[in-house]
Amino acid sequence: MYVMSVLHAAARLVIRASSRALVSVAMRNVLYWLSFPQRVTFKLCLLTYKCLHGLAPEFLSRCCVPLTAVPGRPRLRSADDGQLILPRTSTVTLGPRAFCSSGSASWNSLPAYLRHPDLTMGAFKRQLKTVLFVSVS
């Protein structure tokens, strides 16, 4: 909750609202800021994009394995979607929070046109933010 209060305080400062004003709606409609869960999804998907395009450190890039890299999978229709392998986790609480799991899960939840390999980073960021804004409405 600390992150939310800092985000709301920053929004109040930017729009010059009183300290008791509700700013959730203003954050979205005036400032065009994503809410906290959407910001996490945005950052995860952007980092996954960088891993797939060779712009991230090697230790993170090894976590992002396309389905086409698995023997026998390149011929399947699901391999054309640009999805990543979602590794199994041994723990229920911490396993899905690791980048290897959460990054792949966030990436696979994107529409197919956002997972296209020819998309530039600028276009990817703009379209991803649009998708995340629309998903809340």
Order of alpha helices (4+ residues) and beta strands (2+ residues): alpha-alpha-alpha-alpha-alpha-alpha
